Amino acid sequence: MSEPTGLRARKKERTRDAIGDAAVSLFLERGFDRVSVNDIAAAAEVSKPTLFRYFPTKEDLVLHRFADHQGEAARVVRDREPGIEPVTALHRHFRAGLDRYDPVTGLNDHPEVVAFHRLVFTTPSLAGRLTQYRLEDEEALAKALGEGLRARLRAAQVLAVQRVLARTNWQRIADGRAARDVHPEAVADADQAFDQLR
């Protein structure tokens, strides 16, 4: 009984990936506003209702790539080692992302990643939807940090710092610099920013 369920889940995941990949590919090629949901459904070889079962909005077709990081800061705080302060755990996590050239840090110069970030940052409806993701992350992080105004302020500060650092790194890459060349500056900026948070 578990095998059919497992197969069904894998098939759904493959369908979701195919739709998302087709959408991002078309958006990068033509621009977000020049691609219709019908275009995406045709490219992914699914019906429009099937597409909307997986992605409720057109913006979600792009931003699903951020879903892997949804709630990440809250998880880092909850899963930190005993005796480690939350901001220290978040700093270490961000630094590890820089060392891996994780796209979420903005420090990744793969042409598709740079183009994807450009698409997100320059399309108003995508930037607006991304703000909603960030507000949800902020709420989750605040809960992980504690209760009250202090926790909410700390969560907002941490996520603002991460957003500014990532955007700064991406801009350096978008200006034509290699990620390896930007890395030392990105690390120094992260150290300074998290030190100020403390």
Secondary structure, 3 states (H helix, E strand, C coil): CHHHHHHHHHHHHHHHHHHHHHHHHHHHHHCHHHCCHHHHHHHHCCCHHHHHHHCCCHHHHHHHHHHHHCCHHHHHHHCCCCCCCHHHHHHHHHHHHHHCCCHHHCCCCCHHHHHHHHHHHHCHHHHHHHHHHHHHHHHHHHHHHCCHHHHHHHHHHHHHHHHHHHHHHHHHHHCCCCHHHHHHHHHHHHHHHHHHHC
